[in-house]
Amino acid sequence: MAEKLIQLRVEENVKDSADEIFKQQGLTTQTAIKIFLTQVANNGDSPFSNLFTKKTN
């Protein structure tokens, strides 16, 4: 399976905090991001799906 490189920029303190949290879980940030993207692709849905939509009553 071919792979694609993804690069992103985040604030240093955000990266450092995330690295520490993932390390405590036995993960690297890179692995955690791969897991997240794989879950989105497999489920066909994002945890952000309803985050930016207006709720109607």
PyMOL Python script that loads the backbone (N, CA, C, O; Angstrom):
from pymol import cmd

cmd.read_pdbstr("""\
ATOM      1  N   MET A   1       0.850  -1.174   0.000  1.00  0.00           N
ATOM      2  CA  MET A   1       0.000   0.000   0.000  1.00  0.00           C
ATOM      3  C   MET A   1       0.900   1.243   0.000  1.00  0.00           C
ATOM      4  O   MET A   1       1.808   1.359   0.823  1.00  0.00           O
ATOM      5  N   ALA A   2       0.644   2.143  -0.907  1.00  0.00           N
ATOM      6  CA  ALA A   2       1.424   3.377  -0.993  1.00  0.00           C
ATOM      7  C   ALA A   2       1.079   4.308   0.169  1.00  0.00           C
ATOM      8  O   ALA A   2      -0.055   4.333   0.647  1.00  0.00           O
ATOM      9  N   GLU A   3       2.049   5.050   0.602  1.00  0.00           N
ATOM     10  CA  GLU A   3       1.834   6.006   1.684  1.00  0.00           C
ATOM     11  C   GLU A   3       2.066   7.420   1.181  1.00  0.00           C
ATOM     12  O   GLU A   3       2.806   7.637   0.221  1.00  0.00           O
ATOM     13  N   LYS A   4       1.426   8.378   1.838  1.00  0.00           N
ATOM     14  CA  LYS A   4       1.606   9.795   1.527  1.00  0.00           C
ATOM     15  C   LYS A   4       2.119  10.499   2.765  1.00  0.00           C
ATOM     16  O   LYS A   4       1.740  10.163   3.887  1.00  0.00           O
ATOM     17  N   LEU A   5       2.970  11.463   2.557  1.00  0.00           N
ATOM     18  CA  LEU A   5       3.522  12.254   3.651  1.00  0.00           C
ATOM     19  C   LEU A   5       2.578  13.402   3.974  1.00  0.00           C
ATOM     20  O   LEU A   5       2.122  14.113   3.077  1.00  0.00           O
ATOM     21  N   ILE A   6       2.288  13.579   5.252  1.00  0.00           N
ATOM     22  CA  ILE A   6       1.492  14.705   5.727  1.00  0.00           C
ATOM     23  C   ILE A   6       2.376  15.528   6.651  1.00  0.00           C
ATOM     24  O   ILE A   6       2.971  14.994   7.587  1.00  0.00           O
ATOM     25  N   GLN A   7       2.460  16.807   6.393  1.00  0.00           N
ATOM     26  CA  GLN A   7       3.204  17.700   7.271  1.00  0.00           C
ATOM     27  C   GLN A   7       2.244  18.749   7.814  1.00  0.00           C
ATOM     28  O   GLN A   7       1.379  19.244   7.092  1.00  0.00           O
ATOM     29  N   LEU A   8       2.401  19.084   9.092  1.00  0.00           N
ATOM     30  CA  LEU A   8       1.572  20.129   9.655  1.00  0.00           C
ATOM     31  C   LEU A   8       2.359  20.892  10.692  1.00  0.00           C
ATOM     32  O   LEU A   8       3.339  20.393  11.245  1.00  0.00           O
ATOM     33  N   ARG A   9       1.923  22.088  10.944  1.00  0.00           N
ATOM     34  CA  ARG A   9       2.571  22.934  11.937  1.00  0.00           C
ATOM     35  C   ARG A   9       1.599  23.165  13.086  1.00  0.00           C
ATOM     36  O   ARG A   9       0.431  23.494  12.878  1.00  0.00           O
ATOM     37  N   VAL A  10       2.104  22.987  14.296  1.00  0.00           N
ATOM     38  CA  VAL A  10       1.346  23.275  15.497  1.00  0.00           C
ATOM     39  C   VAL A  10       2.260  24.004  16.463  1.00  0.00           C
ATOM     40  O   VAL A  10       3.484  23.922  16.363  1.00  0.00           O
ATOM     41  N   GLU A  11       1.660  24.707  17.387  1.00  0.00           N
ATOM     42  CA  GLU A  11       2.455  25.422  18.373  1.00  0.00           C
ATOM     43  C   GLU A  11       3.279  24.418  19.175  1.00  0.00           C
ATOM     44  O   GLU A  11       2.838  23.300  19.440  1.00  0.00           O
ATOM     45  N   GLU A  12       4.473  24.838  19.552  1.00  0.00           N
ATOM     46  CA  GLU A  12       5.414  23.959  20.244  1.00  0.00           C
ATOM     47  C   GLU A  12       4.824  23.374  21.525  1.00  0.00           C
ATOM     48  O   GLU A  12       4.990  22.186  21.804  1.00  0.00           O
ATOM     49  N   ASN A  13       4.131  24.211  22.305  1.00  0.00           N
ATOM     50  CA  ASN A  13       3.578  23.719  23.572  1.00  0.00           C
ATOM     51  C   ASN A  13       2.472  22.693  23.341  1.00  0.00           C
ATOM     52  O   ASN A  13       2.316  21.770  24.140  1.00  0.00           O
ATOM     53  N   VAL A  14       1.710  22.837  22.271  1.00  0.00           N
ATOM     54  CA  VAL A  14       0.663  21.870  21.934  1.00  0.00           C
ATOM     55  C   VAL A  14       1.308  20.529  21.569  1.00  0.00           C
ATOM     56  O   VAL A  14       0.876  19.478  22.043  1.00  0.00           O
ATOM     57  N   LYS A  15       2.325  20.572  20.738  1.00  0.00           N
ATOM     58  CA  LYS A  15       3.032  19.354  20.324  1.00  0.00           C
ATOM     59  C   LYS A  15       3.654  18.661  21.525  1.00  0.00           C
ATOM     60  O   LYS A  15       3.521  17.448  21.682  1.00  0.00           O
ATOM     61  N   ASP A  16       4.332  19.421  22.372  1.00  0.00           N
ATOM     62  CA  ASP A  16       4.990  18.843  23.548  1.00  0.00           C
ATOM     63  C   ASP A  16       3.978  18.198  24.492  1.00  0.00           C
ATOM     64  O   ASP A  16       4.217  17.106  25.008  1.00  0.00           O
ATOM     65  N   SER A  17       2.852  18.867  24.717  1.00  0.00           N
ATOM     66  CA  SER A  17       1.811  18.314  25.598  1.00  0.00           C
ATOM     67  C   SER A  17       1.218  17.041  25.004  1.00  0.00           C
ATOM     68  O   SER A  17       1.037  16.049  25.709  1.00  0.00           O
ATOM     69  N   ALA A  18       0.921  17.070  23.728  1.00  0.00           N
ATOM     70  CA  ALA A  18       0.361  15.889  23.062  1.00  0.00           C
ATOM     71  C   ALA A  18       1.368  14.741  23.088  1.00  0.00           C
ATOM     72  O   ALA A  18       0.997  13.598  23.353  1.00  0.00           O
ATOM     73  N   ASP A  19       2.629  15.037  22.818  1.00  0.00           N
ATOM     74  CA  ASP A  19       3.672  14.001  22.855  1.00  0.00           C
ATOM     75  C   ASP A  19       3.688  13.308  24.214  1.00  0.00           C
ATOM     76  O   ASP A  19       3.771  12.082  24.283  1.00  0.00           O
ATOM     77  N   GLU A  20       3.611  14.077  25.284  1.00  0.00           N
ATOM     78  CA  GLU A  20       3.668  13.519  26.631  1.00  0.00           C
ATOM     79  C   GLU A  20       2.445  12.636  26.921  1.00  0.00           C
ATOM     80  O   GLU A  20       2.576  11.554  27.493  1.00  0.00           O
ATOM     81  N   ILE A  21       1.278  13.099  26.527  1.00  0.00           N
ATOM     82  CA  ILE A  21       0.056  12.320  26.745  1.00  0.00           C
ATOM     83  C   ILE A  21       0.118  11.005  25.976  1.00  0.00           C
ATOM     84  O   ILE A  21      -0.181   9.947  26.529  1.00  0.00           O
ATOM     85  N   PHE A  22       0.503  11.066  24.713  1.00  0.00           N
ATOM     86  CA  PHE A  22       0.588   9.849  23.911  1.00  0.00           C
ATOM     87  C   PHE A  22       1.674   8.911  24.436  1.00  0.00           C
ATOM     88  O   PHE A  22       1.503   7.692  24.418  1.00  0.00           O
ATOM     89  N   LYS A  23       2.776   9.471  24.898  1.00  0.00           N
ATOM     90  CA  LYS A  23       3.862   8.660  25.465  1.00  0.00           C
ATOM     91  C   LYS A  23       3.360   7.854  26.650  1.00  0.00           C
ATOM     92  O   LYS A  23       3.717   6.685  26.801  1.00  0.00           O
ATOM     93  N   GLN A  24       2.533   8.468  27.494  1.00  0.00           N
ATOM     94  CA  GLN A  24       1.968   7.779  28.649  1.00  0.00           C
ATOM     95  C   GLN A  24       1.065   6.618  28.228  1.00  0.00           C
ATOM     96  O   GLN A  24       0.849   5.678  28.992  1.00  0.00           O
ATOM     97  N   GLN A  25       0.544   6.699  27.007  1.00  0.00           N
ATOM     98  CA  GLN A  25      -0.326   5.653  26.478  1.00  0.00           C
ATOM     99  C   GLN A  25       0.451   4.652  25.615  1.00  0.00           C
ATOM    100  O   GLN A  25      -0.133   3.746  25.020  1.00  0.00           O
ATOM    101  N   GLY A  26       1.767   4.829  25.557  1.00  0.00           N
ATOM    102  CA  GLY A  26       2.602   3.933  24.767  1.00  0.00           C
ATOM    103  C   GLY A  26       2.569   4.216  23.283  1.00  0.00           C
ATOM    104  O   GLY A  26       2.864   3.336  22.475  1.00  0.00           O
ATOM    105  N   LEU A  27       2.214   5.433  22.915  1.00  0.00           N
ATOM    106  CA  LEU A  27       2.109   5.824  21.507  1.00  0.00           C
ATOM    107  C   LEU A  27       3.052   6.976  21.201  1.00  0.00           C
ATOM    108  O   LEU A  27       3.497   7.691  22.098  1.00  0.00           O
ATOM    109  N   THR A  28       3.345   7.139  19.931  1.00  0.00           N
ATOM    110  CA  THR A  28       3.970   8.373  19.461  1.00  0.00           C
ATOM    111  C   THR A  28       2.863   9.243  18.886  1.00  0.00           C
ATOM    112  O   THR A  28       1.778   8.753  18.571  1.00  0.00           O
ATOM    113  N   THR A  29       3.135  10.516  18.751  1.00  0.00           N
ATOM    114  CA  THR A  29       2.148  11.408  18.139  1.00  0.00           C
ATOM    115  C   THR A  29       1.872  10.972  16.704  1.00  0.00           C
ATOM    116  O   THR A  29       0.728  11.020  16.251  1.00  0.00           O
ATOM    117  N   GLN A  30       2.899  10.551  15.995  1.00  0.00           N
ATOM    118  CA  GLN A  30       2.722  10.085  14.617  1.00  0.00           C
ATOM    119  C   GLN A  30       1.772   8.887  14.567  1.00  0.00           C
ATOM    120  O   GLN A  30       0.886   8.836  13.714  1.00  0.00           O
ATOM    121  N   THR A  31       1.950   7.933  15.466  1.00  0.00           N
ATOM    122  CA  THR A  31       1.072   6.763  15.507  1.00  0.00           C
ATOM    123  C   THR A  31      -0.351   7.158  15.870  1.00  0.00           C
ATOM    124  O   THR A  31      -1.305   6.639  15.290  1.00  0.00           O
ATOM    125  N   ALA A  32      -0.502   8.071  16.826  1.00  0.00           N
ATOM    126  CA  ALA A  32      -1.837   8.521  17.226  1.00  0.00           C
ATOM    127  C   ALA A  32      -2.563   9.185  16.056  1.00  0.00           C
ATOM    128  O   ALA A  32      -3.759   8.966  15.864  1.00  0.00           O
ATOM    129  N   ILE A  33      -1.858   9.981  15.288  1.00  0.00           N
ATOM    130  CA  ILE A  33      -2.470  10.636  14.122  1.00  0.00           C
ATOM    131  C   ILE A  33      -2.853   9.596  13.075  1.00  0.00           C
ATOM    132  O   ILE A  33      -3.920   9.694  12.470  1.00  0.00           O
ATOM    133  N   LYS A  34      -1.988   8.595  12.854  1.00  0.00           N
ATOM    134  CA  LYS A  34      -2.317   7.526  11.911  1.00  0.00           C
ATOM    135  C   LYS A  34      -3.574   6.779  12.352  1.00  0.00           C
ATOM    136  O   LYS A  34      -4.438   6.477  11.529  1.00  0.00           O
ATOM    137  N   ILE A  35      -3.679   6.479  13.654  1.00  0.00           N
ATOM    138  CA  ILE A  35      -4.860   5.797  14.179  1.00  0.00           C
ATOM    139  C   ILE A  35      -6.106   6.644  13.948  1.00  0.00           C
ATOM    140  O   ILE A  35      -7.134   6.138  13.497  1.00  0.00           O
ATOM    141  N   PHE A  36      -6.011   7.940  14.260  1.00  0.00           N
ATOM    142  CA  PHE A  36      -7.145   8.851  14.061  1.00  0.00           C
ATOM    143  C   PHE A  36      -7.603   8.847  12.599  1.00  0.00           C
ATOM    144  O   PHE A  36      -8.791   8.679  12.320  1.00  0.00           O
ATOM    145  N   LEU A  37      -6.672   9.029  11.677  1.00  0.00           N
ATOM    146  CA  LEU A  37      -7.035   9.086  10.256  1.00  0.00           C
ATOM    147  C   LEU A  37      -7.594   7.751   9.769  1.00  0.00           C
ATOM    148  O   LEU A  37      -8.524   7.729   8.963  1.00  0.00           O
ATOM    149  N   THR A  38      -7.044   6.654  10.245  1.00  0.00           N
ATOM    150  CA  THR A  38      -7.544   5.332   9.864  1.00  0.00           C
ATOM    151  C   THR A  38      -8.972   5.130  10.355  1.00  0.00           C
ATOM    152  O   THR A  38      -9.811   4.613   9.617  1.00  0.00           O
ATOM    153  N   GLN A  39      -9.256   5.530  11.580  1.00  0.00           N
ATOM    154  CA  GLN A  39     -10.612   5.403  12.128  1.00  0.00           C
ATOM    155  C   GLN A  39     -11.607   6.239  11.326  1.00  0.00           C
ATOM    156  O   GLN A  39     -12.709   5.776  11.032  1.00  0.00           O
ATOM    157  N   VAL A  40     -11.230   7.456  10.974  1.00  0.00           N
ATOM    158  CA  VAL A  40     -12.112   8.306  10.169  1.00  0.00           C
ATOM    159  C   VAL A  40     -12.377   7.644   8.818  1.00  0.00           C
ATOM    160  O   VAL A  40     -13.519   7.590   8.360  1.00  0.00           O
ATOM    161  N   ALA A  41     -11.325   7.147   8.187  1.00  0.00           N
ATOM    162  CA  ALA A  41     -11.482   6.505   6.878  1.00  0.00           C
ATOM    163  C   ALA A  41     -12.340   5.244   6.979  1.00  0.00           C
ATOM    164  O   ALA A  41     -13.191   5.003   6.122  1.00  0.00           O
ATOM    165  N   ASN A  42     -12.120   4.441   8.019  1.00  0.00           N
ATOM    166  CA  ASN A  42     -12.872   3.190   8.172  1.00  0.00           C
ATOM    167  C   ASN A  42     -14.328   3.415   8.554  1.00  0.00           C
ATOM    168  O   ASN A  42     -15.209   2.679   8.108  1.00  0.00           O
ATOM    169  N   ASN A  43     -14.588   4.427   9.378  1.00  0.00           N
ATOM    170  CA  ASN A  43     -15.950   4.689   9.840  1.00  0.00           C
ATOM    171  C   ASN A  43     -16.743   5.586   8.896  1.00  0.00           C
ATOM    172  O   ASN A  43     -17.971   5.624   8.965  1.00  0.00           O
ATOM    173  N   GLY A  44     -16.065   6.293   8.031  1.00  0.00           N
ATOM    174  CA  GLY A  44     -16.750   7.213   7.131  1.00  0.00           C
ATOM    175  C   GLY A  44     -17.336   8.407   7.856  1.00  0.00           C
ATOM    176  O   GLY A  44     -18.252   9.061   7.357  1.00  0.00           O
ATOM    177  N   ASP A  45     -16.801   8.690   9.041  1.00  0.00           N
ATOM    178  CA  ASP A  45     -17.312   9.802   9.840  1.00  0.00           C
ATOM    179  C   ASP A  45     -16.169  10.399  10.637  1.00  0.00           C
ATOM    180  O   ASP A  45     -15.151   9.751  10.882  1.00  0.00           O
ATOM    181  N   SER A  46     -16.355  11.623  11.030  1.00  0.00           N
ATOM    182  CA  SER A  46     -15.353  12.346  11.799  1.00  0.00           C
ATOM    183  C   SER A  46     -15.938  12.750  13.143  1.00  0.00           C
ATOM    184  O   SER A  46     -17.136  13.019  13.231  1.00  0.00           O
ATOM    185  N   PRO A  47     -15.121  12.800  14.197  1.00  0.00           N
ATOM    186  CA  PRO A  47     -15.642  13.278  15.477  1.00  0.00           C
ATOM    187  C   PRO A  47     -16.018  14.756  15.421  1.00  0.00           C
ATOM    188  O   PRO A  47     -16.616  15.281  16.360  1.00  0.00           O
ATOM    189  N   PHE A  48     -15.674  15.416  14.342  1.00  0.00           N
ATOM    190  CA  PHE A  48     -15.978  16.838  14.169  1.00  0.00           C
ATOM    191  C   PHE A  48     -17.214  17.073  13.309  1.00  0.00           C
ATOM    192  O   PHE A  48     -17.560  18.220  13.025  1.00  0.00           O
ATOM    193  N   SER A  49     -17.879  16.002  12.894  1.00  0.00           N
ATOM    194  CA  SER A  49     -18.994  16.119  11.952  1.00  0.00           C
ATOM    195  C   SER A  49     -20.065  17.111  12.389  1.00  0.00           C
ATOM    196  O   SER A  49     -20.560  17.882  11.566  1.00  0.00           O
ATOM    197  N   ASN A  50     -20.426  17.106  13.652  1.00  0.00           N
ATOM    198  CA  ASN A  50     -21.489  17.988  14.128  1.00  0.00           C
ATOM    199  C   ASN A  50     -20.970  19.226  14.835  1.00  0.00           C
ATOM    200  O   ASN A  50     -21.757  20.035  15.327  1.00  0.00           O
ATOM    201  N   LEU A  51     -19.673  19.383  14.892  1.00  0.00           N
ATOM    202  CA  LEU A  51     -19.065  20.466  15.626  1.00  0.00           C
ATOM    203  C   LEU A  51     -19.360  21.836  15.005  1.00  0.00           C
ATOM    204  O   LEU A  51     -19.533  22.819  15.726  1.00  0.00           O
ATOM    205  N   PHE A  52     -19.417  21.901  13.691  1.00  0.00           N
ATOM    206  CA  PHE A  52     -19.538  23.188  13.020  1.00  0.00           C
ATOM    207  C   PHE A  52     -20.894  23.397  12.339  1.00  0.00           C
ATOM    208  O   PHE A  52     -21.049  24.295  11.511  1.00  0.00           O
ATOM    209  N   THR A  53     -21.860  22.570  12.692  1.00  0.00           N
ATOM    210  CA  THR A  53     -23.184  22.748  12.110  1.00  0.00           C
ATOM    211  C   THR A  53     -24.104  23.385  13.138  1.00  0.00           C
ATOM    212  O   THR A  53     -24.005  23.113  14.335  1.00  0.00           O
ATOM    213  N   LYS A  54     -24.995  24.231  12.656  1.00  0.00           N
ATOM    214  CA  LYS A  54     -25.943  24.886  13.550  1.00  0.00           C
ATOM    215  C   LYS A  54     -27.034  23.912  13.949  1.00  0.00           C
ATOM    216  O   LYS A  54     -27.539  23.148  13.126  1.00  0.00           O
ATOM    217  N   LYS A  55     -27.385  23.950  15.217  1.00  0.00           N
ATOM    218  CA  LYS A  55     -28.473  23.128  15.707  1.00  0.00           C
ATOM    219  C   LYS A  55     -29.780  23.868  15.505  1.00  0.00           C
ATOM    220  O   LYS A  55     -29.878  25.057  15.809  1.00  0.00           O
ATOM    221  N   THR A  56     -30.790  23.170  14.992  1.00  0.00           N
ATOM    222  CA  THR A  56     -32.099  23.782  14.815  1.00  0.00           C
ATOM    223  C   THR A  56     -33.072  23.146  15.782  1.00  0.00           C
ATOM    224  O   THR A  56     -32.995  21.952  16.068  1.00  0.00           O
ATOM    225  N   ASN A  57     -33.981  23.951  16.278  1.00  0.00           N
ATOM    226  CA  ASN A  57     -34.985  23.440  17.241  1.00  0.00           C
ATOM    227  C   ASN A  57     -36.261  23.089  16.521  1.00  0.00           C
ATOM    228  O   ASN A  57     -37.223  22.646  17.149  1.00  0.00           O
TER     229      ASN A  57
END
""", "prot")
cmd.dss("prot")
cmd.show_as("cartoon", "prot")
cmd.util.cbc("prot")
cmd.orient("prot")
